[in-house]
Amino acid sequence: MPGFDRDEFWIKILEMYPSARENNYILKLNEEQVRELMDLYIEKYIPEENLSHYDEEQLMRKMMTAMVSIYKLDKDAVSNYGELIELVNSVNYDGKNLYIHFARISPAKMRRFELGKSQKQVAERMGYSTSTVQNCEEFFCDLRRQPEELVRRLARALECEPEELIL
C-alpha cells in the first residue's frame, strides 16, 4: 500500500497533514470523522463478501495498520535504494477518538512529493545543485535564514509562494 497518493483513502489522510502540522503534528478525529474514514477504508479495502468476518475492533486495527503503512520512497536520497519517508508515525484509538501522529516532513519536501518531482528536477529548475535542494528539504533547515533569492527560486520551482515553504 505504498505511496502518498495511491487512492481516495490515502488522499484523505494526506489532506489531514496541514491541519496536523498546525497542531504539533497530531490530529484528533471525533467519532463522526472516524466513522467517515472507516467507511472509506471499508469501501476501498474490504470486499463486501468478507465484511462479516470482521468486528468493529478488527476493522479499526486493520485501518490503523494501513495508516501507518503510508510511505513514499524518495529515490533522490544519497543511498542507491533511496529514503523511505513515512507519513504517519502512529495511530491511537481510545474507543471514541482517533489520534493520528504524523511525521515531520518539511514543507519543501512535501510540496515536491505532491508535484511528483525529483530533487534533480527541482534543482535544475532552480539553477542550483541537488545538494542545495536536499539541504532545503531537511526539517531542521530554517528557510527564513537562507538567502531570499534561493527561497524565491525554490518556491518558483515548487510552484508555490515562498511563505508556504517556511514553517
LINKAPE-V330178 format. One record per pair of residues at least 6 apart in sequence whose ideal C-beta (glycine too) atoms are under 8 Angstrom apart, sorted by the first residue. I is the first residue (numbers start at 0). J is the second residue. If there is no record, write none. Layout:
i:I j:J
i:I j:J
This chain:
i:0 j:9
i:0 j:65
i:0 j:68
i:0 j:69
i:1 j:68
i:1 j:69
i:1 j:70
i:1 j:71
i:1 j:72
i:2 j:9
i:2 j:69
i:2 j:70
i:2 j:71
i:3 j:9
i:3 j:13
i:3 j:69
i:3 j:70
i:3 j:71
i:3 j:86
i:3 j:112
i:3 j:113
i:4 j:10
i:4 j:13
i:4 j:113
i:6 j:43
i:7 j:39
i:7 j:43
i:8 j:36
i:8 j:39
i:8 j:40
i:8 j:43
i:8 j:44
i:8 j:65
i:9 j:69
i:11 j:36
i:11 j:39
i:12 j:66
i:12 j:69
i:12 j:86
i:12 j:87
i:12 j:99
i:13 j:69
i:13 j:86
i:15 j:26
i:15 j:99
i:15 j:101
i:16 j:86
i:16 j:101
i:16 j:104
i:16 j:109
i:18 j:26
i:19 j:25
i:19 j:26
i:19 j:99
i:19 j:101
i:20 j:101
i:24 j:100
i:24 j:101
i:24 j:102
i:24 j:103
i:25 j:98
i:25 j:99
i:25 j:100
i:25 j:101
i:26 j:98
i:26 j:99
i:26 j:101
i:27 j:96
i:27 j:97
i:27 j:98
i:28 j:36
i:28 j:96
i:28 j:97
i:28 j:98
i:28 j:99
i:29 j:95
i:29 j:96
i:30 j:95
i:30 j:96
i:32 j:97
i:33 j:92
i:33 j:96
i:33 j:97
i:36 j:62
i:36 j:97
i:37 j:58
i:37 j:59
i:37 j:62
i:40 j:58
i:40 j:61
i:40 j:62
i:40 j:65
i:41 j:50
i:41 j:58
i:44 j:61
i:44 j:65
i:45 j:53
i:45 j:58
i:45 j:61
i:53 j:61
i:59 j:92
i:63 j:90
i:63 j:92
i:63 j:97
i:66 j:87
i:66 j:90
i:66 j:99
i:67 j:85
i:67 j:87
i:67 j:88
i:67 j:89
i:67 j:90
i:69 j:85
i:69 j:86
i:69 j:87
i:70 j:83
i:70 j:84
i:70 j:85
i:70 j:86
i:71 j:83
i:71 j:84
i:71 j:86
i:71 j:112
i:72 j:81
i:72 j:82
i:72 j:83
i:72 j:84
i:73 j:81
i:73 j:82
i:73 j:83
i:73 j:84
i:73 j:108
i:73 j:112
i:74 j:80
i:74 j:81
i:74 j:117
i:75 j:81
i:75 j:82
i:75 j:117
i:75 j:118
i:75 j:119
i:75 j:129
i:75 j:133
i:76 j:82
i:77 j:133
i:84 j:102
i:84 j:104
i:84 j:108
i:84 j:112
i:85 j:102
i:86 j:101
i:86 j:102
i:86 j:104
i:87 j:99
i:87 j:100
i:87 j:101
i:87 j:102
i:88 j:100
i:88 j:101
i:88 j:102
i:89 j:100
i:90 j:97
i:90 j:98
i:90 j:99
i:90 j:100
i:91 j:97
i:91 j:98
i:91 j:100
i:92 j:98
i:103 j:138
i:104 j:112
i:104 j:138
i:105 j:135
i:105 j:136
i:105 j:137
i:105 j:138
i:105 j:140
i:105 j:166
i:106 j:163
i:106 j:164
i:106 j:165
i:106 j:166
i:107 j:132
i:107 j:135
i:107 j:136
i:107 j:142
i:107 j:153
i:107 j:157
i:107 j:164
i:108 j:136
i:110 j:157
i:110 j:158
i:110 j:159
i:110 j:163
i:110 j:164
i:111 j:117
i:111 j:118
i:111 j:121
i:111 j:132
i:111 j:136
i:111 j:157
i:114 j:157
i:114 j:158
i:116 j:157
i:118 j:129
i:118 j:132
i:118 j:133
i:118 j:136
i:119 j:129
i:121 j:132
i:121 j:153
i:121 j:156
i:121 j:157
i:122 j:128
i:122 j:129
i:122 j:131
i:122 j:132
i:122 j:156
i:124 j:155
i:124 j:156
i:125 j:131
i:125 j:132
i:125 j:149
i:125 j:152
i:125 j:153
i:125 j:155
i:125 j:156
i:126 j:152
i:127 j:149
i:127 j:152
i:131 j:149
i:132 j:153
i:134 j:140
i:135 j:142
i:135 j:145
i:135 j:149
i:135 j:153
i:135 j:164
i:141 j:166
i:142 j:150
i:142 j:153
i:142 j:161
i:142 j:164
i:142 j:165
i:142 j:166
i:143 j:165
i:150 j:161
i:150 j:164
i:150 j:165
i:151 j:161
i:153 j:161
i:153 j:164
i:154 j:160
i:154 j:161
i:154 j:163
i:154 j:164
i:157 j:164
